[in-house]
Amino acid sequence: MSGALVIIGVYLFLVGSCVASFINVVIDRVPQGKSIVSDRSHCDACQHPIKAYDLIPVVSYILLRGKCRYCKQKIGLRSFIIECIGGLMMLFCFYRFGVSWMTPLSFLVFMILLAITMIDFDTMTIPNGLVISLFALAVIQYFLQPELDLFTRMIGMISVSGIMLGLTLIIPDSFGGGDIKLMAASGFLLGWANNLLAAFIGILIAGGYATYLLLTKKNSRKDHIAFGPYLSIGIYLALLYGNEVIRWYLSLFHL
Ligand SMILES: [Zn+2]
């Protein structure tokens, strides 16, 4: 039994890191407007095309000791870390949901949110394609989990994003268009209650981080911070644990 579990674990880790390897391509190429499917991968330093056997996620980086096979230039550690995160998250989703469609779905949601997070950190924008991908996953999830009804999801789409849009009209640039669209897509995924929770968690973490930056004078009040990463953390936590948190919160009031 335990031997079989190890094989399943290794398999899931590899599947997760392969998807993450594709997400690395998305993170690198989408902000530059490059194709994510047609171009061959090549070394950033010497432009040498990378052979398929050097593109195995996690494993190739370790075998090559983090250096290009041809010019020995260091390969970015970030891609390797993201591949490891992908493998570990696939294991975690399986641990959380077991043999269920929620395992691949929640994993893919995480991967899209990870791409949004990295691209928002890099460029301060959230590509529409990623928001649309998240919405497409939400639609699939609606057919798999119809208990979360269409009305709850539609209210979820407009509640948080509507407030954010209203605030942006009053205080220009308080939220980016990408943040608003992201919360609309996550509203359809989570329904209004969990989406409110997601926004609350995101604002709490972003607020804490912004306060830290102000106090340590690393940022002035006028500097913007990318909001997408914090919203993404909120969305993912709400997807995994939102129902439990809301049940606990209501129990405090004996509801
Ligand atoms: Zn090279």
Residues whose N, C-alpha, C, O or C-beta is under 5 A from the ligand:
A	BS01	ZN	C43 A45 C46 C68 Y70 C71 K72 Q73
